[in-house]
Amino acid sequence: MPLYTAADTSKTVKLERYNSYLRKIHSSKIINASSKLLFRATLLVALLLVLVFAVNYPPLSFSSSSDNHRLHRRSFLSTGIFSSSSLGGGAAWEKRVRLSSAPRRPNGFSVLVTGAAGFVGSHCSIALKKRGDGVLGLDNFNDYYDPSLKRARQNLLEKHQVFIVEGDLNDGPLLTKLFDVVPFTHVLHLAAQAGVRYAMKNPQSYVRSNIAGFVNLLEVAKTANPQPAIVWASASSVYGLNTENPFSEEHRTDQPASLYAATKKAGEEIAHTYNHIYGLSLTGLRFFTVYGPWGRPDMAYFFFTKDILQGKSIDIYQTQDDKEVARDFTYIDDIVKGCVGALDTAEKSTGSGGKKKGPAQLRVYNLGNTSPVPVGKLVGILEGLLGTKAKKHVIKMPRNGDVPYTHANVSLAYRDFGYKPATDLAAGLRKFVKWYVGYYGIHPRVKREISSRPEDSA
Ligand SMILES: NC(=O)c1ccc[n+]([C@@H]2O[C@H](COP(=O)([O-])OP(=O)(O)OC[C@H]3O[C@@H](n4cnc5c(N)ncnc54)[C@H](O)[C@@H]3O)[C@@H](O)[C@H]2O)c1
């Protein structure tokens, strides 16, 4: 449509030109306006992306070390937005999950083992699988200690047909998915932020795994149909400042000496709540200083071995009143027997679909060795096995949450599932050292020491 009209041709031509000029201006205005709109929309999307990224990838300054940062990142990633990526790879993934969880004995269990790439979790997973139970692992492979050791345990578990799903306790959709795919009869919940001293460095990691993660697991378990029976790891640390000996389940546990202990104690109270409201069957096991092959590098017997072999000096703690620090060191095979005994005697949960149908079982047991050994004696045994004198540096125990003495009374676990520790410290440490030198490379002097003694029968 022309914008102007004229009678003579030359005027018409001029006006045509003018009209076309006006049209161009008009359409370029439209283009300008729409490109401005496009630009603004792009800016908005970019801003939103930056926001989402900032929430999920907090800057380094949020934590004190790069280790912590990685832990933070893992945990942030598993709070929701990106968690669907961890839901696994469709049909093939689900097939692996089902296969690993399927029992191979009549009335066998289907057990979800959390923390399966960890020290206790890997041993328990193999023991359960060997007797014909179905086992599915869950672990976030965090780098609190060398993750390559966790990967090596994972390889070992794969040889026993145990699949470990890589994921976090706080990943609700992932846990729900696992319970949708498998009707787990039991959960052996061992995933946690372990270690007493590290709590002073990275307190949040304890809250995330031991409290928030535990609640998340219970939330999913309560709505699962059937509800599983849950056996989980508390710790001897809950006895805290208790001075009565040996520690019995009836003693005070309301004076934790570390944040680690406080989170385990919180776990025991949380267990009570979910048992009370939802009818979940819950058994807490208070482990006493577990040691053995495939152990944890952050524990004294482990890093003493490393440091003695490397000729480094080791710190040996004394109490403030110059007494020797002693621990009720418990060999891993005894702990595994205790976990299996607790699973075998766990009654079914009584609820379904998040509703309680009747009272359910709620238990707490000590699992220890009943024979405390001073740390000096532990070092003496290691010196013998390693054929090397340790460079000892005796110092007062720093105020870092450690307690001076632990000693378990295990009569309750004996009464209810026949728990009876069978490996003394010398025999257990020999097995540990044998594994250690095999795993990290044989040290000729150690090889001689180990092979000059008969194999322990325990
Ligand atoms: N080893 C001991 O002496 C001892 C003593 C008392 C209690 N415990 C308890 O026993 C359990 C097992 O201890 P362990 O010695 O095998 O420790 P571990 O650190 O070797 O095993 C724990 C595993 O849990 C995983 N994990 C941690 N947080 C997680 C999360 N949020 N989501 C998924 N996986 C997570 C870790 O990657 C690790 O592989 C822990 O609950 C620990 O507190 C151990």
The ligand as a Gaussian input file, in Angstrom:
#p B3LYP/6-31G(d) Opt

LIG

0 1
 N       36.369000     -48.647000      60.759000
 C       36.118000     -48.378000      62.025000
 O       36.976000     -48.526000      62.893000
 C       34.757000     -47.883000      62.444000
 C       34.501000     -47.708000      63.808000
 C       33.248000     -47.261000      64.200000
 C       32.261000     -47.011000      63.253000
 N       32.545000     -47.174000      61.930000
 C       31.478000     -46.901000      60.968000
 O       31.379000     -48.004000      60.088000
 C       31.004000     -47.567000      58.776000
 C       32.002000     -48.081000      57.770000
 O       33.284000     -47.534000      58.086000
 P       34.569000     -47.835000      57.219000
 O       35.689000     -47.968000      58.148000
 O       34.293000     -48.899000      56.237000
 O       34.705000     -46.424000      56.481000
 P       35.014000     -46.105000      54.957000
 O       35.240000     -44.638000      54.892000
 O       36.066000     -47.003000      54.428000
 O       33.634000     -46.460000      54.240000
 C       32.566000     -45.567000      54.105000
 C       32.194000     -45.472000      52.626000
 O       31.053000     -44.647000      52.516000
 C       31.194000     -43.819000      51.374000
 N       30.389000     -42.612000      51.618000
 C       30.618000     -41.631000      52.542000
 N       29.663000     -40.705000      52.467000
 C       28.801000     -41.106000      51.498000
 C       27.611000     -40.554000      50.943000
 N       27.123000     -39.390000      51.386000
 N       26.989000     -41.218000      49.953000
 C       27.487000     -42.383000      49.483000
 N       28.615000     -42.950000      49.956000
 C       29.261000     -42.311000      50.948000
 C       32.668000     -43.544000      51.276000
 O       33.066000     -43.242000      49.944000
 C       33.283000     -44.837000      51.779000
 O       33.626000     -45.693000      50.703000
 C       30.907000     -46.055000      58.872000
 O       29.578000     -45.710000      59.120000
 C       31.756000     -45.718000      60.081000
 O       31.378000     -44.506000      60.665000
 C       33.763000     -47.604000      61.514000

